[in-house]
Amino acid sequence: MIVRKTEQAFILIHQHDHAALSEQLARSLAPELLPEGSRRAEIIYAASQHDRGWISLDETPVWNDAAGRPFTFEDYPLLPKIAFYKRGIDEVEAVSPYAGLLCSLFYSAFFVHMEGEACEEFLRREEIRQHRLTMNLRTEQQELDRDLKLLQLLDSLSLYVCLNEPGAAGENEHPWYREGFPGTEELMPSGRKLKASWQTKQRLLLSEKALQGPVYTTLRFKRVPTSLIEDKGIDIAYRQCPIETAELVWDSSS
């Protein structure tokens, strides 16, 4: 679950709905970033399904007593999270081995600097998967590295709007993206880092030509009042709140 706190409510976004926004952006990437070709559909599929392991976990939010809010994707208990990561990658691979390979690499990056037996076991298992798929698919390392960076960018673009209050700027932006999206210098034809900014509460501007803009996207979420959570508990409060949709327009400055 992606969680954003407002004055009177929590904004809760399913990871799979966040991935649906990643897919919408993937379909609209500029041809310089994602040209037509045999891998295009597989990269789009990876973007759309990269968080499918969260589908079951996100059915019911779980309250984090220590933090005073629902658990987020960052602090959700590690062991069940790892188990569902593996399940999600398995399901993606069953449909598209190349998308499965990208998702495996995507999640492995989270654990590279983490310690603990569960993390090390996850990395060992995924390294075996990655070796098998790389050999079977005969992928070029340079191509694979670039496609992984595209998946990471699509994830980050979607997270930008999930984690930020619409219209946020400067120090009010989420700290992950105040300086732009890491690693995008290698993707952008200009060699410059890609940055995003809110022009209004519905419109976003990208600093580089990354999309076939303007691009119209939607994002599903729930707004759960803190007063309702205090009265009913997180489970009932969440179920009583309707799904809302944010309509967003993306464009590029050049």
N, C-alpha and C positions, 0 to 999 in steps of 0.2 A: 504494500500500500504506500502511495505517496501522500504525505500529510503536510498541509500548510495551515498555519494558525492565523486566524484573523481576530479582531477584537471580541466578537461574540460567537464565533463558530470555528469548526475545523473544516477545511476543504479536503475531502478524501477522494483520491483518484486510484482506480484499479491499475495495476501495472500493465495489464493487457490492453486497457484503454489508452494508456500512455503509448504503448507500442503501436496501436492503431493510428495514432497521430504520426509516429515515426514512418509508418507505411505511406500515409498520405504525402508526406514530404519526400519520401523515396521516389514515388511515382512522378514527382515534379522536379527532381534534380536536373540541373542544367546538363546538357549532353556532354559538356567538357568533363564533368565529374562522373556521370553514369551513362555512357553511350549505349546505343542498342547493341545487343550481342547475346551470346549464349549464357552469360552469367547474370545479366540484368534482372531477369525474373527471379533468380535464386537469391540475389542480394535484397530485392524487395520482399521476398518471402521471409528472409532472415530478419529484416526490420520489423515485419508485422508479427512475427512469432517469437522474438528473442526473449520475451518475458512470460512465455506461456506456462512456465513452471509455477508462476504466481497465481494462476487462475483459481485453484482450490484454496490456497492460503488467503486470498483476498475476499473470499465469499463472506467472511465475517471478520471485522476488525477486532484486534485484541488490545486491551488496555494495558499500557505501560505505567504501572503505579509510580515507579521511580521518576519518570519524566513528566507525569501528569498529562499524558496524551496517548493516542493510539500508537502502537509499534509502527515504525516506518520500515522501508526496505533496508535502511542502514543499520538499524539496531534490532531487527527481528531475530529471535533465538537462532543460533547458528546451525545446529544439527538439523532441524526440520527444513531450514532454508536450503542447506546443501543438498538434502535428499530431493527436494523439489526442483532445484537447479538441474540435477542429473536427469530427473524425469522429463523436464522440459526439453533438454538437449536431445534426449533419446527420441522424443516425439517429433522434433524438428528433423532430425537425421532420417527418420523413417520415411518422410515425405521428400526431403531434398538433402542428400548427403553433403553437398557443398554448403548449404545454409546451416546444416548441423555443425560442420567444421567451423564456420564463422562464429556461431554461437558458443561453441566450445572454447575457442580462443578468447572470445569476448568475456566469458565468465572466468576463465583461468587468470586473466589479467587482474581480477579482484583479489586473488589469493597469493600472488607472487611474494608479497612482503608480509604476509600473515603467518603466524606460527601456530602450532598445535597439530595434533595427530589427524583430526578431521580435515583440516585444510590441506595437509600434506597428502593425505589419501585421495582427496578430490583431485589435486594436481596430478598425481601419479596416474589415476584412472583416465583423466582427460588427455594426458600426454600420449597414452596408448591409443586412445581414440583418434587423436590428431595425426599420429604417425600412420595409422591404418588408412584413414581417409585421404591423407596427402598422397600416399603411395597409390591408392586405388584410383584417385581422381587425376593423378599426375599434374598437380597444380604447380605453377611457378611461384616461388617464394615472393618475388616482387609483386605479382598480381594479388596474392593472398594478403600481403601486408597492406596494400592499398585498399582492398575491399574491406578488411577489418577496420581500417581507419574510417571508411565511409559509414560502416555500421555504428561505430562509436560516435561519429558526428551526428547521425540521425537520432541516436539515443539522446545525445546532449541537446540538440535543438528542441526536441519534445520536452525534455526535463526543464529546459529554460522557462517554458511557459507554465509547467506544472509547479515549479518551486518558487516562481516569482509572482508576487501580487501584480495583476495587470496594471501597466503604466509605471512600474517601479524603475527607478534610475539611480545611478551612482551608488552610494553606500547602502541604499535600500534594496539593491539587487542581491540575489543570492551570491555568496562569495565565490562559488565555483566558477562563475562566468563573468565576473566583473572585468576581467582582462581579456575576454574573448574565449574561444574554444581551443584548448590545447591540441597541438599537433596538426592543426589545419593548414599551417604554412605549406606542408608537403602535398596537400590536396588542391589548394587554390592555384589556378594558373598564374596569378600575380605573385605568388610566393609570400603573400601577406596572411597574417592570422585573421580568421573570420570572427567577426563580432556581431552581436545582435543588440537591438535597442527597441524599446517601445515608443511608437509615435503617438498612439492613443491607447486606450484600454483594449482595443480590438485589433490594432494594426501594429505589425512588427517590421523593422527594416534590418536587412542584413548588409554588412559593409562590403561584401564581395558578391560577384555574380555566381551564386550557388544554386539558385532556383530558376525555373522558367516562370518567373513572376508576372503579374501578381498571382499568388496561390491562395485558394480558399480552403480552410481546414476546419474541422470540428473536434472538440474534446469533451468527453463525458465526465461528469464528476457529481459528487454529492456534497451539499453544504449542511453540516450537522451542528446545530446550536449547542453550545456548552451547557446551557440551562436544561436542554432536553436530555443530554447525557447524564447530568447530575440527578435528574428526576427518574429516568427510565433505565440508565445503564447504556453502555456503548452499543451492545447488540441490538436492543429494541429501538434505540434512538436512530441508529443507522438504517434499520429496515423501514422505519416510518418516514424517512426523508425521501423525496422524489429525486430521480435522476435529472440533472440539469445539463445543458449543452452550451459550451462556449464556442462562438463562431469567431475565427481568427483569420486575418488576411496578412500574408507575408509578401514582402517585396525586396528587391535588391537595389542598392544605391548606384550600381554600375552594371 
